[in-house]
């Protein structure tokens, strides 16, 4: 029997509704073998193993479910692409904590149009490399702020996670980082052209 296909809107509506509808929608996402393999491959390629990949997928599902139910998912990327980004961020964040390194450059901050599939939303290698360089120019602090914001963390959560004294301070820092990123893009026409493809 063929599994039902859900649109992103249907998935979000079902998860938000709760109850059996939520369980069915979450199972439909959880049963996506291609998505699981992509997460597992990313983790394996970044110092992890198969078990780590499964753990990140499970943790990503929890964050996805919470963000949708709390109205934090803005619909600026496909649901499954959003989940993949969450898993990537969680794994890179865990690596950074373990190794006390300062790189989150593997996680893209670009917002992808809603009509793109998760595979396309992963971007070409050229675009990914370009975004990594832009992130490095911004510095670690801005990388962290923009990644959390992309994952729909509230300013309160960003302040708590990154040690700001208040949500207002986190909001000001995020604004400065965003302006800096836009300035870099505006000053490099070839960058803007590539990212708008």
Beta strands, then each sheet from edge to edge (+ up, - down):
end
